[in-house]
Amino acid sequence: MKYVIVLLLSSIQIVLFAQQFSLPNLKFTYAEYEPFIDMKTMEIHHSKHHQGYVTNLNKAVAGSPFENKSISKVLLNVSNASDAIRNNAGGHYNHTLFWEILTPKTSSQPSELLLKSIEETFGKLDSLKTKLNQAAMSRFGSGWAWLIVNEEGKLQVTSTGNQDNPIMDVVAERGVPILGIDVWEHAYYLKHQNKRNDYIYAIWSILDWGVISQKYEDALKDTVLISIKSDNWPELKAFHKVMSNTFHAAEKKDFTQIMDRHQELMIKAFLLKNSEIPVLTIDERVLIVKSLEKLEKQSMELNSFISANKKVTNGVIMKKLTAIHASFHEVINRLL
Ligand SMILES: [Fe+2]
């Protein structure tokens, strides 16, 4: 009986202390990446730098709206996150991808499907190599060079600074990365010192084209790509702008904004409800439509109330605006 209780308590402890994100294991030992990447660099890069991003990310998301969200959801909505979440979520995602696409077993080739797409976009594999190397070499300071599947489902070479990546809603060129080259000095300094070029040359020798080809196929049907497209929902943005100005002003006891713009708010709610919802599964779409219907009804009621009552009480307006605000966040939360 005693042992059962001890076992039970340990299980509870494991559950209680389970971290949201964890360091992935490498597929090979640190030494196996020699001579392309030296053992010490691999060890420090993985066990210290990447572990640092994981530890700090777990700390940063605790108690935030991003607690218990997937890494993709965090990245897709990172504009609403702290710098600590942005830097460490990027650091964790980017390095996880980096380890996956490296193999010391050289001489793999892109799949037929990926090669066809590379040739369509860049002419030939060597041209892609040149373009990606240029992106890696010209990235000033720390950052990454990427091969991504963009919003149109096409291959594209991009580059981001620090630990940003193309999934984030704060970068200009967005998409799902299938190949990333880490150009932080911590990735090469011990062996190559300041010669970033030598390091990039070495990376091409250990790319796992089998993994990259699979990532290409997965990216084409990835819901992350659909979510990136949903950022282009102009009716949602237009409604948000009016709601934000009127609601936040009212929170500060300024009701002049909503008195001037209640009709505009209702029209934007109508346009939003009737717009094309650029997201995800049918189930999610149904729930979003329900929230949008509620949002439209509440906006109409507020408009009628203000129009019909010359002596309206601010308390009633605030209550109605708060309900509209809550419905709007129902929609946003379903996108998360
Ligand atoms: Fe790195």
Boltz pocket constraint, residues with backbone or C-beta under 6 A from the ligand:
constraints:
  - pocket:
      binder: B
      contacts: [[A, 45], [A, 49], [A, 95], [A, 182], [A, 184], [A, 186], [A, 187]]
      max_distance: 6.0
